[in-house]
Amino acid sequence: MKNYIILYLSLISIFSYNGYSQKVELKAADKKYENFAYIDAIKTYERVAEKGYKSIDMFQKLGNAYYFNGELSNAAKWYTELFAMTSDLEPKYYYRYSQSLRSIGENDKANEILEKFNQISGNDSRGKLFVKNENYLDAIKANSGRYKVEDAGINSQYSDYGTTKYLDKIIFTSARDTGSISKRKHTWTNQYFTNLYATDVDKDMNPGIPSKFDENVNSKFNESTPAFTKDGKTMYFTRNNFLDGKKGKDGKQITLIKIYKAVLDNNKWSNITELPFNSDSYSTAHPALSPDEKTLYFASDMPGTIGQSDLFKVEINEDGTYSTPENLGKTINTEGRETFPFINDENEIYFASDGHPGLGGLDIFVSKINLDGSFTEVQNVGSDVNSSKDDFAYWIDTNSRKGYFSSNRDGGLGYDDIYKFLELRKLACTQELYGKITDLVTSEALPNSKVSLFDNQFNLISEVISDEKGDYLFSVDCDKTYNVRAQKEEYATNELKIKISNENGRTNLPIPLEKAECKVTIGDDLGKCFGIKMIYFDLDKSNIRVEAALDLEKILDVLRQNPTMKLDIRSHTDSRQTFKYNEALSDRRSKSTINWLIKNGIDSSRLTGKGYGETQLVNKCSDGVKCTEEEHQMNRRSEFIITAL
């Protein structure tokens, strides 16, 4: 795959070596190399290398030329020669070498090189991702076996890629010879310049005969990767910096690529304009629309890019203007290449990357877009779609689970080929997180409660309103930790953490809410206002435990705010020890609670108390019944009955 989003390579000094003819050849090759005419440069470098000449600079250029031309097996050959001469190289060469080795199946050596890359690369996220995902091949294996993949039936012997749906057709990019008298080839790829093509498809995505898409959109330079609005009246697409017959160039006289917009008028695409955040100095490419068509995603190497190319987004305003481009951040972008974004109607973003751990070259990855715009952990979609070569331009219809992707993998018809697929099962195991929102004291259902789902970093994922029965429901990923927050007027917000199982199923999380203001009367247990079911004591002890003091502070505060309130403090024990002993112990515990309140400023005339021993057990744990320590502790409690207001 010829990635048109690529940083310009640093100017590399002319080789210094013996032999005038070799110098002439290499100077010519250097010029083409720096202007992206890689095919011709490769031939020159290889002719020199075949004469037995060895040079660090030459092996760097040979490796780079093949690497950036997507021919990683050949890149591995020349990077091996490079590393045989020296290991004193910039970190980027370690990374490129590891990727190239992976493409030929030498994963152990690739991992070894990537570990060295991580050691010398400082803050480069690619090395950190490798360390974090050391067993990434196991994860990729687990994500595999989910697709049935076939040739799409529209490929030529040239480059075909970048498929999308438009009404009842598919639109794709192709460098095929269209039979014109003037055949124009790009010196970079040795391919014809690409145009957009269209073909009808049936319900099984079987194509008809392709034809050129639209003469007003297609130019004499490259067009690719369109995105259409749902009404079919607006399209965004990638094209070389060429508009109204004029070709733009950067400071090095190189024609980059930009994103353009066209509108459908009388069944003709017209009013072609470039987007305002384009520039002659950097590239923008591969537009993709969000499901609500309010956000445009794209790839670029504009200022602020983390790596060689990053994914960005802009908001499409109601008046047709655009916000300032925003980098999607380090969850998505790495120091490598991120490109070809696609967002489905389930708010998942698919993209190609050679920076996240993969099988070699560009792999296809997916992440969920949260409501607040953050992203879930990036996942490799597996080895059915991904290969050791470049795999990119993923598109899926979420209803049929059918779609397309592009690849230059072995066995294809052309330079790049389009494949169709049927997704047999979704990537992640699925779980439903559900529960009921209730009143803490009465256990009554609380309809119309706002329930928010957060990931373990408290990034907002989703929000729902509980139904008339107080029930809520979220679809969540397996083996993840979430935070769930419930809110309702007149109630204190409650937030609970939940770990989801790694198996398909449902997880129940009921959420009780405590009244912000507790209405009480004589005879009520004041402790229930704060969810205080008991003041715990250790076995055979009457001293106040540290965790119990916190709850007593709440009782103390209410008594201070309500100086006429009086309480009868009732203490209970478990059934262990004798009846008489427990009665005496509970009485001591009641007095211990009363004394703590008196010590903290409550007049003794407002407090009465009694120990009830084991006469009012709350569970089965009577004499002779085997119970756990936790079950016995439930019976060791205090109650705060209001006797006057």
C-alpha positions, 0 to 999 in steps of 0.5 A, a space after each residue: 500500500 502506498 501511503 500518501 501520508 508520510 513525512 518527508 525524509 531528511 536529506 541524506 548526504 551523497 555517498 563518498 566512495 571510490 569510482 566515478 560511475 558509482 558516484 554519478 549513479 548514486 547522485 541520480 538515485 538520491 535525487 529521485 529518492 528525495 522526490 519520492 521516485 522510489 522505484 527508479 531509485 531502488 533499481 540504481 541502489 541495487 545495481 550498485 550493491 550488486 557490484 559488491 559496494 557496501 555503505 551504511 547510507 546506501 543500505 539505509 536508503 535501500 531499506 527505507 525505499 522498500 519500507 515506505 513502498 510497502 515491500 517489507 520483505 525486501 526492506 528486511 533484506 537491506 536492513 539486515 545488511 545495514 545492521 550487520 555493518 553497525 548497530 549505532 543507528 537512530 531508533 527509527 531504524 530499529 523500529 522499521 527493521 522490527 516491522 520488516 522482520 515481522 512481515 517475513 515471520 521472524 517474530 522472535 528476532 523482531 521482538 528482540 529488535 523492538 526491545 532494543 528500540 524501546 531501550 534507546 527510544 526514550 518516550 516513544 509510545 511504540 516501545 511502551 506499547 510493545 512492553 505493555 502488550 508483550 503477549 500481543 500475539 496471543 491477543 491477536 490470536 484470540 481476536 482471530 477466526 471471526 471473518 470469512 474473507 474473499 476477493 471482492 471481485 473488482 480487482 485489477 493487476 494494478 492498485 485497487 483500494 479504499 472501498 465505501 458504500 454510496 447509495 446502491 453502489 460501492 465506490 473505490 480507488 483504482 490505478 487501473 489503465 482506463 484505456 486513455 491515449 495518454 497513460 500517466 504513471 506516478 514515478 513513486 509507485 510505477 502505477 497509473 494515477 488513481 481515480 475513483 470507480 463505481 459499481 453496482 452491488 447485489 445484497 451479497 455484495 457481488 459487484 458488477 462491472 466497474 466504471 469511472 465514478 464522475 468526470 468532474 471529480 476525477 482529474 489527471 492526478 490522484 483521487 481516492 477514499 471518498 466519504 458521502 453524507 447519508 442523503 448522497 448529496 455531499 462528498 469529501 474525498 482525497 486528491 493531489 493538490 490540484 484544483 481548477 487546472 492549477 497544481 500546488 506545491 510545497 517548498 520542495 516543489 512536491 505536490 502533496 494531497 488534500 481533502 476536497 468537498 463536492 456537492 451533487 447538483 442535477 445529478 452532477 458533482 460540482 462546486 469542488 472546493 478544498 477544505 480550509 484546514 488544508 495547506 500546501 505545506 502538509 498533507 490531509 487525506 482519507 476523510 471519514 464522517 461520524 454517524 451524526 455527520 457532525 464530525 469529520 475524521 482524517 489523516 494528516 502530517 500537519 503540525 502537532 502530529 505525534 508520528 509520521 501521520 496521525 488521525 485528526 478530527 474537525 467539527 462541522 458547524 451548522 453554517 458549514 464552517 469547520 473547527 480547528 483540527 484536533 489530534 485524536 491523542 496518544 490512545 490512537 496515535 503513535 510515532 508511527 503511521 495512523 491512517 484510513 479512519 472509518 467510523 461505524 454507526 456503533 461509534 467504533 473507529 477503525 483505522 490502519 497503523 504500524 505503530 500499535 503492536 501488529 503482524 507487520 506493516 499496517 494492521 487494522 485496529 478498532 477502538 470505541 469512541 466514548 461520549 466525551 470523545 475519549 477512546 477505549 483501549 485499541 484492539 487489533 482486529 485479528 489475523 483474518 483481516 490483518 497479515 504480515 503486509 499492509 492491511 487498511 481501508 476497513 469498512 463495515 455495514 453493522 446490520 449485515 456485518 459485511 464489509 471491505 478492506 484493502 491489502 497488498 498481501 501475497 496471493 492478490 491479483 494486483 499491487 493492492 487488492 480489495 477484499 470483502 468479508 463477513 464478520 462471523 462474531 464481534 470482536 469482544 465478548 459481550 455483556 449487559 450491565 443492568 440493575 435497579 435504582 432504589 431508595 436506600 431506606 424504603 427499597 422503592 424503585 426510583 424511575 427517571 434516575 440518571 445513570 452514567 457509565 465510566 471506564 476505570 479512568 472515569 472517561 464517560 462512556 454512556 448515559 441512560 435514564 432509568 425506566 418506570 421500574 427504576 431499571 437501567 441497562 448498558 452494553 459493556 465489554 467483558 473483563 473490564 472494570 467500570 464505574 457506575 454513577 446514579 443521580 436523582 433530585 432530592 437524593 445523594 449521588 451514589 457511585 459504584 465500581 464493578 468488574 465485568 466477567 470475561 464470559 458472555 452474559 449479564 452482570 447485575 449491579 443494583 444501586 441504592 440512593 440515599 435521601 439528601 434530606 431524611 424525613 423522620 418521626 418518633 419511632 424511626 431509626 435515625 441510623 437508617 437516614 445514613 444507611 447505618 444498619 449497625 454500629 459494629 463491635 468486636 467479639 466479646 468487646 464493648 469498645 467503639 471500633 474506628 469504622 463505627 466512630 465515623 457513623 456515630 459522628 453522623 448521629 452526633 451531628 444530627 443531635 447537635 442540629 436538633 437540640 430537642 431530639 432524644 434517642 433510645 440506643 438499643 444494642 444487640 449481640 450475637 448468640 455466642 456465649 450464654 444468654 445472661 452474658 450476652 444481655 450484660 454485654 449488650 447493655 455495656 455496648 449500649 452504655 459505650 455508645 451513649 458515653 461516646 455521645 456524652 463525651 462528645 457534648 450531648 447532654 445525658 438527659 437526651 439519651 437512654 439505652 438498653 441491651 437486648 442481648 441475643 433476643 432480637 437476632 436478624 438471621 438464623 444464627 441462634 444457639 447451635 447453628 453454624 454461621 460465619 463470622 460475618 453472619 454473627 457480626 450482623 447481630 452485633 449492632 446498635 439502633 437509634 430510635 427517636 423518642 422525642 423531637 
